[in-house]
Amino acid sequence: MIAAPAKRILRSSPRIQQAWWAKQSREFNFSVKDKLDTNQFNRILWEGLNGSKSPYPTIRNGASGGDADSDADDKPAGSR
């Protein structure tokens, strides 16, 4: 029998104050769909939810099979 991998518990509430979030995301254009730098946005989310001492994942777990810095998933659905 193969053991299932241990599940990581991710925080669902931010560990950082609102002013930090505003500063980190002030350059993002939220008014238009799919105009974000998704890699940068994901890194901000990671740090905001997990803290700056929690390393950003380097191995993807998703269905795409790409690595964490891949831009393959960053394209709008109609442009693939």
C-alpha positions as CSV (number, residue, x, y, z in Angstrom):
1,M,0.0,0.0,0.0
2,I,1.3,3.5,-0.9
3,A,0.9,6.1,1.7
4,A,-0.8,9.3,0.8
5,P,1.4,12.5,0.9
6,A,0.9,14.6,4.0
7,K,-1.5,17.5,3.5
8,R,-0.2,21.0,4.1
9,I,-2.4,23.3,6.1
10,L,-2.6,26.7,4.5
11,R,-3.8,29.8,6.3
12,S,-7.1,31.2,5.1
13,S,-6.7,34.6,6.8
14,P,-4.0,37.2,6.0
15,R,-1.1,37.5,8.5
16,I,-0.2,41.0,7.2
17,Q,-2.1,44.3,7.6
18,Q,-4.2,46.0,5.0
19,A,-1.7,48.7,4.3
20,W,0.9,46.1,3.2
21,W,-1.6,44.6,0.7
22,A,-2.4,48.0,-0.7
23,K,1.3,48.8,-1.2
24,Q,2.1,45.5,-2.8
25,S,-0.8,45.6,-5.3
26,R,-1.0,49.3,-6.1
27,E,0.5,48.8,-9.6
28,F,-1.9,46.1,-10.6
29,N,-4.7,46.8,-13.0
30,F,-7.8,45.1,-11.5
31,S,-10.2,46.9,-13.8
32,V,-9.6,44.6,-16.8
33,K,-9.7,40.8,-16.7
34,D,-6.4,38.9,-17.3
35,K,-4.2,42.0,-17.1
36,L,-2.3,41.0,-14.0
37,D,1.2,39.6,-13.7
38,T,-0.1,36.4,-12.2
39,N,3.3,35.1,-11.1
40,Q,3.9,38.3,-9.1
41,F,0.3,38.4,-7.8
42,N,0.6,34.7,-6.6
43,R,3.9,35.5,-4.8
44,I,2.2,38.5,-3.0
45,L,-0.7,36.2,-2.0
46,W,1.7,33.6,-0.8
47,E,3.7,36.0,1.4
48,G,0.5,37.8,2.6
49,L,-1.1,34.5,3.7
50,N,1.9,32.5,4.9
51,G,4.4,35.2,6.0
52,S,7.8,36.2,4.6
53,K,9.6,33.3,6.2
54,S,7.5,30.7,4.4
55,P,9.4,29.8,1.2
56,Y,7.4,30.1,-2.1
57,P,6.8,26.6,-3.6
58,T,9.2,25.7,-6.4
59,I,7.3,22.5,-7.5
60,R,3.9,22.8,-9.0
61,N,1.2,20.5,-7.9
62,G,-1.4,21.4,-10.6
63,A,-2.7,19.7,-13.6
64,S,-0.6,21.7,-16.0
65,G,2.6,20.0,-14.9
66,G,4.7,23.1,-15.3
67,D,7.1,24.6,-12.8
68,A,6.2,27.4,-10.4
69,D,7.7,30.1,-12.6
70,S,6.1,29.0,-15.8
71,D,3.9,31.5,-17.6
72,A,2.0,28.7,-19.5
73,D,-1.0,29.2,-17.2
74,D,-0.9,33.0,-17.3
75,K,-2.4,33.4,-20.7
76,P,-6.2,34.1,-21.1
77,A,-8.2,31.0,-22.0
78,G,-8.8,32.2,-25.6
79,S,-5.1,32.8,-26.4
80,R,-3.7,29.2,-26.0
